[in-house]
Protein backbone atom coordinates (compact mmCIF):
# COMPACT_ATOMS: atom_id res chain seq x y z
CA UNK A 1 0.00 0.00 0.00
CA UNK A 2 1.36 3.43 -0.91
CA UNK A 3 2.44 5.57 2.06
CA UNK A 4 0.66 8.92 1.82
CA UNK A 5 0.80 11.66 4.46
CA UNK A 6 -2.40 13.36 5.59
CA UNK A 7 -2.13 17.14 5.44
CA UNK A 8 -4.15 19.77 7.30
CA UNK A 9 -3.60 23.30 5.91
CA UNK A 10 -4.60 26.54 7.59
CA UNK A 11 -5.96 28.13 4.42
CA UNK A 12 -6.09 31.70 5.67
CA UNK A 13 -2.31 31.79 6.01
CA UNK A 14 -1.37 29.40 3.22
CA UNK A 15 0.03 32.17 1.04
CA UNK A 16 2.59 33.09 3.67
CA UNK A 17 4.61 29.94 3.01
CA UNK A 18 6.24 31.33 -0.12
CA UNK A 19 10.02 31.51 -0.12
CA UNK A 20 11.13 34.95 1.01
CA UNK A 21 13.33 36.90 -1.42
CA UNK A 22 16.77 37.66 -0.03
CA UNK A 23 16.35 35.18 2.81
CA UNK A 24 19.40 33.80 4.63
CA UNK A 25 21.01 30.47 3.63
CA UNK A 26 18.67 27.55 4.23
CA UNK A 27 18.89 24.80 6.86
CA UNK A 28 20.79 22.32 4.68
CA UNK A 29 22.01 19.84 7.30
CA UNK A 30 22.04 18.82 10.95
CA UNK A 31 21.90 21.92 13.22
CA UNK A 32 21.78 24.29 10.25
CA UNK A 33 24.17 25.46 7.55
CA UNK A 34 27.18 25.61 9.92
CA UNK A 35 26.18 22.77 12.25
CA UNK A 36 26.00 25.19 15.16
CA UNK A 37 22.24 25.34 15.82
CA UNK A 38 22.00 28.87 14.42
CA UNK A 39 19.95 30.39 11.62
CA UNK A 40 20.89 33.73 10.00
CA UNK A 41 17.24 34.50 9.18
CA UNK A 42 15.85 37.84 10.35
CA UNK A 43 12.43 39.49 10.30
CA UNK A 44 11.01 36.86 12.65
CA UNK A 45 8.46 37.29 15.43
CA UNK A 46 9.96 38.60 18.66
CA UNK A 47 6.81 37.69 20.60
CA UNK A 48 4.33 34.89 20.02
CA UNK A 49 0.60 35.40 20.37
CA UNK A 50 -1.44 33.41 22.90
CA UNK A 51 -1.34 29.77 21.82
CA UNK A 52 1.76 30.22 19.69
CA UNK A 53 2.41 31.40 16.11
CA UNK A 54 -0.05 30.56 13.31
CA UNK A 55 -0.10 26.96 12.13
CA UNK A 56 0.53 26.76 8.38
CA UNK A 57 0.05 23.02 8.03
CA UNK A 58 0.20 19.69 9.82
CA UNK A 59 1.29 16.58 7.92
CA UNK A 60 0.81 13.05 9.27
CA UNK A 61 1.89 9.61 8.09
CA UNK A 62 5.52 10.54 7.52
CA UNK A 63 6.90 7.57 9.43
CA UNK A 64 8.29 7.02 12.89
CA UNK A 65 11.75 8.01 14.08
CA UNK A 66 13.67 10.91 15.59
CA UNK A 67 15.32 12.38 12.50
CA UNK A 68 15.31 16.15 12.13
CA UNK A 69 15.20 18.04 8.81
CA UNK A 70 17.32 19.51 6.09
CA UNK A 71 15.64 22.18 3.96
CA UNK A 72 16.36 23.75 0.58
CA UNK A 73 14.55 24.79 -2.59
CA UNK A 74 11.14 24.80 -0.97
CA UNK A 75 11.43 21.22 0.27
CA UNK A 76 12.00 19.49 3.60
CA UNK A 77 14.02 16.27 3.81
CA UNK A 78 13.98 13.73 6.64
CA UNK A 79 13.86 9.99 7.37
CA UNK A 80 10.98 7.90 8.66
CA UNK A 81 9.87 4.31 8.97
CA UNK A 82 6.85 2.18 8.25
CA UNK A 83 6.54 -1.55 8.49
CA UNK A 84 9.99 -3.14 8.34
CA UNK A 85 11.64 -0.44 6.19
CA UNK A 86 13.20 2.98 6.73
CA UNK A 87 12.69 5.68 4.11
CA UNK A 88 14.20 8.98 3.07
CA UNK A 89 11.32 11.42 2.57
CA UNK A 90 10.94 14.76 0.78
CA UNK A 91 8.03 17.08 1.66
CA UNK A 92 6.82 20.26 0.02
CA UNK A 93 7.66 22.99 2.54
CA UNK A 94 4.64 25.07 1.53
CA UNK A 95 2.03 22.36 2.06
CA UNK A 96 3.57 19.38 3.86
CA UNK A 97 2.64 17.06 0.99
CA UNK A 98 5.04 14.27 0.12
CA UNK A 99 7.14 14.84 -3.00
CA UNK A 100 9.03 11.54 -3.01
CA UNK A 101 10.18 8.71 -0.77
CA UNK A 102 13.02 6.21 -1.17
CA UNK A 103 13.60 3.00 0.84
CA UNK A 104 16.81 3.09 2.87
CA UNK A 105 17.35 -0.22 4.60
CA UNK A 106 15.73 -2.30 7.31
CA UNK A 107 13.90 -0.89 10.31
CA UNK A 108 15.98 -0.15 13.40
CA UNK A 109 13.96 -1.31 16.39
CA UNK A 110 14.52 -0.15 19.97
CA UNK A 111 12.73 0.11 23.30
CA UNK A 112 13.04 3.93 23.18
CA UNK A 113 11.39 4.18 19.77
CA UNK A 114 11.91 2.55 16.38
CA UNK A 115 13.22 4.14 13.23
CA UNK A 116 16.01 6.41 12.01
CA UNK A 117 17.74 9.06 14.09
CA UNK A 118 20.13 10.89 11.76
CA UNK A 119 19.36 13.99 9.67
CA UNK A 120 19.97 14.17 5.88
CA UNK A 121 22.60 16.49 4.39
CA UNK A 122 22.05 18.51 1.21
CA UNK A 123 25.09 18.97 -1.03
CA UNK A 124 24.35 20.58 -4.39
CA UNK A 125 22.01 18.25 -6.29
CA UNK A 126 22.69 15.34 -3.93
CA UNK A 127 21.23 14.26 -0.59
CA UNK A 128 23.12 12.06 1.88
CA UNK A 129 21.20 10.10 4.51
CA UNK A 130 22.27 7.60 7.18
CA UNK A 131 19.72 5.20 8.65
CA UNK A 132 19.43 3.66 12.11
CA UNK A 133 21.13 0.42 11.03
CA UNK A 134 24.02 2.14 9.22
CA UNK A 135 22.54 2.30 5.71
CA UNK A 136 24.21 5.26 4.00
CA UNK A 137 22.64 6.55 0.78
CA UNK A 138 23.56 9.18 -1.76
CA UNK A 139 20.37 10.25 -3.54
CA UNK A 140 19.39 12.61 -6.33
CA UNK A 141 17.92 15.60 -4.50
CA UNK A 142 15.14 16.26 -7.02
CA UNK A 143 13.83 12.71 -7.42
CA UNK A 144 15.15 10.60 -4.55
CA UNK A 145 16.77 8.23 -7.06
CA UNK A 146 19.71 6.33 -5.49
CA UNK A 147 23.16 7.22 -6.81
CA UNK A 148 24.98 4.80 -4.48
CA UNK A 149 24.33 2.99 -1.21
CA UNK A 150 26.30 1.02 1.36
CA UNK A 151 25.98 -0.18 4.93
CA UNK A 152 28.84 1.31 6.93
CA UNK A 153 28.52 -1.18 9.80
CA UNK A 154 28.71 -4.21 7.52
CA UNK A 155 31.54 -2.86 5.36
CA UNK A 156 33.72 -1.63 8.18
CA UNK A 157 32.76 -4.26 10.78
CA UNK A 158 31.32 -1.79 13.26
CA UNK A 159 28.78 -2.55 15.96
CA UNK A 160 25.55 -0.58 16.10
CA UNK A 161 25.35 1.30 19.41
CA UNK A 162 22.42 0.30 21.62
CA UNK A 163 20.12 3.18 20.60
CA UNK A 164 21.05 3.02 16.93
CA UNK A 165 23.25 4.96 14.53
CA UNK A 166 22.26 8.59 15.09
CA UNK A 167 24.91 10.72 13.42
CA UNK A 168 24.39 12.90 10.38
CA UNK A 169 27.12 12.49 7.73
CA UNK A 170 29.68 15.28 7.37
CA UNK A 171 29.98 16.21 3.67
CA UNK A 172 33.10 18.16 2.62
CA UNK A 173 34.19 18.96 -0.93
CA UNK A 174 34.71 15.53 -2.54
CA UNK A 175 34.15 13.36 0.52
CA UNK A 176 31.68 12.13 3.14
CA UNK A 177 32.91 11.45 6.68
CA UNK A 178 31.10 9.03 9.02
CA UNK A 179 31.98 7.02 12.14
CA UNK A 180 31.23 3.30 11.68
CA UNK A 181 33.37 2.53 14.73
CA UNK A 182 34.84 -0.57 13.13
CA UNK A 183 38.19 -2.28 13.56
CA UNK A 184 40.81 0.12 12.19
CA UNK A 185 37.93 2.23 10.98
CA UNK A 186 36.71 4.49 13.76
CA UNK A 187 36.21 7.23 11.14
CA UNK A 188 36.13 6.78 7.37
CA UNK A 189 36.09 9.18 4.43
CA UNK A 190 34.20 8.10 1.33
CA UNK A 191 34.22 9.58 -2.15
CA UNK A 192 30.90 11.41 -2.27
CA UNK A 193 30.42 10.63 -5.97
CA UNK A 194 31.01 6.88 -5.74
CA UNK A 195 31.09 5.79 -2.08
CA UNK A 196 34.62 4.42 -2.47
CA UNK A 197 36.98 4.62 0.51
CA UNK A 198 39.43 7.53 0.55
CA UNK A 199 40.88 6.88 4.00
CA UNK A 200 40.11 5.19 7.30
CA UNK A 201 41.57 5.92 10.73
CA UNK A 202 43.72 3.13 12.19
CA UNK A 203 42.04 3.33 15.60
CA UNK A 204 39.22 1.03 16.72
CA UNK A 205 36.99 3.30 18.77
CA UNK A 206 33.29 2.29 18.67
CA UNK A 207 30.71 4.71 17.31
CA UNK A 208 28.58 6.89 19.57
CA UNK A 209 25.58 9.09 18.72
CA UNK A 210 27.21 12.46 18.04
CA UNK A 211 27.60 14.20 14.67
CA UNK A 212 30.91 15.79 13.67
CA UNK A 213 31.80 19.39 12.84
CA UNK A 214 34.66 20.78 10.74
CA UNK A 215 37.10 23.56 11.67
CA UNK A 216 40.49 24.90 10.65
CA UNK A 217 42.73 25.13 13.71
CA UNK A 218 46.40 26.05 13.47
CA UNK A 219 46.19 25.88 9.68
CA UNK A 220 44.95 22.27 9.70
CA UNK A 221 41.42 21.46 8.58
CA UNK A 222 40.04 18.90 10.96
CA UNK A 223 36.81 17.05 11.59
CA UNK A 224 35.93 16.92 15.27
CA UNK A 225 34.10 13.77 16.37
CA UNK A 226 32.74 12.53 19.69
CA UNK A 227 32.95 8.73 19.66
CA UNK A 228 32.13 6.17 22.35
CA UNK A 229 35.47 6.78 24.08
CA UNK A 230 36.85 10.13 22.95
CA UNK A 231 36.48 13.56 21.55
CA UNK A 232 38.95 13.64 18.67
CA UNK A 233 40.26 15.78 15.85
CA UNK A 234 40.92 14.06 12.51
CA UNK A 235 42.85 15.57 9.62
CA UNK A 236 40.24 15.85 6.84
CA UNK A 237 42.83 15.31 4.10
CA UNK A 238 44.58 12.23 5.45
CA UNK A 239 42.53 10.70 8.27
CA UNK A 240 45.35 11.13 10.75
CA UNK A 241 44.08 11.48 14.32
CA UNK A 242 45.47 14.79 15.59
CA UNK A 243 44.32 14.67 19.22
CA UNK A 244 41.98 12.83 21.58
CA UNK A 245 40.40 13.58 24.95
CA UNK A 246 38.25 11.22 27.02
CA UNK A 247 37.35 13.53 29.94
CA UNK A 248 33.61 13.74 29.15
CA UNK A 249 33.09 10.21 27.87
CA UNK A 250 30.20 9.06 30.07
CA UNK A 251 30.29 5.34 29.27
CA UNK A 252 26.62 5.33 28.23
CA UNK A 253 25.76 7.70 25.40
CA UNK A 254 27.87 10.54 23.99
CA UNK A 255 25.36 12.52 21.91
CA UNK A 256 25.94 16.28 21.77
CA UNK A 257 27.66 17.85 18.77
CA UNK A 258 31.02 19.53 19.50
CA UNK A 259 31.12 23.34 19.47
CA UNK A 260 34.16 25.15 18.07
CA UNK A 261 35.18 28.78 18.50
CA UNK A 262 38.63 29.64 17.18
CA UNK A 263 41.04 27.10 18.65
CA UNK A 264 38.64 26.18 21.45
CA UNK A 265 36.54 22.98 21.35
CA UNK A 266 33.62 22.41 23.73
CA UNK A 267 32.37 18.88 24.46
CA UNK A 268 29.53 17.93 26.79
CA UNK A 269 27.64 14.83 27.88
CA UNK A 270 25.04 13.84 30.45
CA UNK A 271 24.71 10.79 32.72
CA UNK A 272 26.32 12.66 35.63
CA UNK A 273 29.35 13.74 33.59
CA UNK A 274 29.75 17.37 32.42
CA UNK A 275 31.55 19.53 29.89
CA UNK A 276 35.09 20.40 28.94
CA UNK A 277 36.66 23.26 26.99
CA UNK A 278 39.83 22.33 25.14
CA UNK A 279 42.45 24.59 23.58
CA UNK A 280 43.70 22.76 20.48
CA UNK A 281 47.20 23.40 19.15
CA UNK A 282 48.70 20.98 16.65
CA UNK A 283 48.50 17.49 18.12
CA UNK A 284 47.64 18.68 21.63
CA UNK A 285 44.29 19.47 23.24
CA UNK A 286 44.84 21.22 26.57
CA UNK A 287 42.02 21.48 29.11
CA UNK A 288 40.90 25.06 29.78
CA UNK A 289 38.19 24.03 32.23
CA UNK A 290 35.89 21.18 33.20
CA UNK A 291 32.42 21.87 34.59
CA UNK A 292 29.46 19.90 35.81
CA UNK A 293 27.14 22.86 35.16
CA UNK A 294 26.40 21.85 31.55
CA UNK A 295 25.42 18.22 30.98
CA UNK A 296 23.96 18.06 27.47
CA UNK A 297 21.88 14.91 26.96
CA UNK A 298 20.23 14.44 23.54
CA UNK A 299 20.62 18.08 22.52
CA UNK A 300 23.60 20.37 21.97
CA UNK A 301 24.11 23.90 23.25
CA UNK A 302 24.25 26.96 20.98
CA UNK A 303 26.93 29.63 21.19
CA UNK A 304 25.60 33.20 20.88
CA UNK A 305 28.19 35.89 21.42
CA UNK A 306 30.22 34.98 24.49
CA UNK A 307 27.62 32.61 25.99
CA UNK A 308 26.44 29.06 25.54
CA UNK A 309 22.73 28.32 25.96
CA UNK A 310 21.84 24.69 26.50
CA UNK A 311 19.93 22.18 28.57
CA UNK A 312 21.99 20.79 31.42
CA UNK A 313 19.79 17.73 31.75
CA UNK A 314 16.41 19.43 32.37
CA UNK A 315 17.69 22.92 33.32
CA UNK A 316 18.20 25.55 30.62
CA UNK A 317 21.57 27.15 31.36
CA UNK A 318 23.39 30.26 30.14
CA UNK A 319 27.13 29.76 30.59
CA UNK A 320 30.10 31.85 29.51
CA UNK A 321 32.05 29.94 26.88
CA UNK A 322 35.50 31.20 27.87
CA UNK A 323 35.53 30.18 31.53
CA UNK A 324 32.38 28.12 32.26
CA UNK A 325 30.85 30.73 34.57
CA UNK A 326 27.06 30.29 34.80
CA UNK A 327 25.00 33.44 34.15
CA UNK A 328 21.59 31.93 34.92
CA UNK A 329 19.61 28.70 35.07
CA UNK A 330 15.89 28.18 34.47
CA UNK A 331 13.56 25.22 34.29
CA UNK A 332 11.97 26.70 31.16
CA UNK A 333 10.21 23.91 29.20
CA UNK A 334 12.09 21.08 30.89
CA UNK A 335 14.67 18.91 29.15
CA UNK A 336 14.68 19.57 25.44
CA UNK A 337 16.54 20.99 22.46
CA UNK A 338 17.47 24.55 21.56
CA UNK A 339 18.25 26.45 18.36
CA UNK A 340 18.80 30.17 17.69
CA UNK A 341 17.46 32.69 15.16
CA UNK A 342 17.04 36.48 15.12
CA UNK A 343 18.00 37.18 18.77
CA UNK A 344 15.73 34.42 20.10
CA UNK A 345 16.12 30.90 21.44
CA UNK A 346 13.62 28.32 20.17
CA UNK A 347 13.07 25.70 22.87
CA UNK A 348 11.39 22.34 22.26
CA UNK A 349 10.92 20.02 25.22
CA UNK A 350 10.80 16.26 25.02
CA UNK A 351 7.16 16.52 26.19
CA UNK A 352 6.02 18.74 23.30
CA UNK A 353 6.32 22.15 24.98
CA UNK A 354 7.60 24.93 22.70
CA UNK A 355 8.87 28.31 23.92
CA UNK A 356 10.54 31.47 22.59
CA UNK A 357 13.11 33.17 24.83
CA UNK A 358 15.69 35.92 24.66
CA UNK A 359 19.31 34.96 23.99
CA UNK A 360 20.77 37.09 26.75
CA UNK A 361 23.07 36.33 29.70
CA UNK A 362 21.18 38.82 31.91
CA UNK A 363 18.25 36.58 32.82
CA UNK A 364 15.73 34.15 31.37
CA UNK A 365 13.01 36.09 29.52
CA UNK A 366 10.26 34.19 27.71
CA UNK A 367 8.21 35.61 24.83
CA UNK A 368 5.59 32.95 24.21
CA UNK A 369 4.79 29.30 24.68
CA UNK A 370 2.54 26.60 23.28
CA UNK A 371 2.30 22.81 23.22
CA UNK A 372 1.85 20.31 20.43
CA UNK A 373 -0.30 17.24 20.97
CA UNK A 374 2.63 14.85 21.38
CA UNK A 375 2.37 11.08 21.53
CA UNK A 376 3.79 8.65 24.06
CA UNK A 377 7.42 8.80 22.88
CA UNK A 378 9.68 11.77 23.68
CA UNK A 379 9.78 14.62 21.15
CA UNK A 380 13.51 14.25 20.49
CA UNK A 381 13.46 15.40 16.86
CA UNK A 382 15.16 18.80 16.92
CA UNK A 383 13.33 21.82 15.44
CA UNK A 384 14.56 23.88 12.51
CA UNK A 385 13.91 27.43 11.25
CA UNK A 386 13.61 27.71 7.48
CA UNK A 387 12.32 30.49 5.25
CA UNK A 388 10.18 32.07 7.95
CA UNK A 389 8.82 28.77 9.27
CA UNK A 390 9.37 26.83 12.47
CA UNK A 391 9.31 23.10 11.70
CA UNK A 392 8.56 20.61 14.49
CA UNK A 393 8.23 16.86 14.40
CA UNK A 394 6.67 14.27 16.67
CA UNK A 395 7.37 10.89 15.09
CA UNK A 396 5.28 10.76 11.88
CA UNK A 397 3.57 14.12 12.43
CA UNK A 398 5.21 17.30 11.16
CA UNK A 399 4.12 20.86 12.01
CA UNK A 400 4.94 24.10 10.21
CA UNK A 401 4.36 27.46 11.95
CA UNK A 402 4.56 30.92 10.44
CA UNK A 403 7.09 32.90 12.50
CA UNK A 404 7.53 35.88 10.16
CA UNK A 405 6.97 39.34 11.63
CA UNK A 406 4.15 41.14 9.81
Secondary structure, 3 states (H helix, E strand, C coil): CCCCCEEEECHHHHHHHCCCCCCCCCCCCCCCCCCCCEECCCCECCCCCCCCCCEEEEEECCCECCCCCEEECCEEEEEEEECCEEEEEEEECCCCCEEEEEEEEECCCCCCCCCCCCCCEEECCEEEEECCCCEEEEEECCCCCEEEEEEHHHHHCCCCCCCCCCCCCEEECCEEEECCCECCECCEEEECCCCCEEEECCCCCCCCCCCCEEEEECCEEEEEEECCCCEEEEECCCCCEEEEECCCCCCCCCCCCCEEECCEEEEEECCCCEEEEEEEECCEEEEEEEECCCCCCCCCCEEECCEEEEEECCEEEEEECCCCCEEEEECCCCCEEEEEECCEEEEEECCCEEEEEECCCCCCCEEEEEECCCCCCCCCCCCEEECCEEEEEECCEEEEEECECC
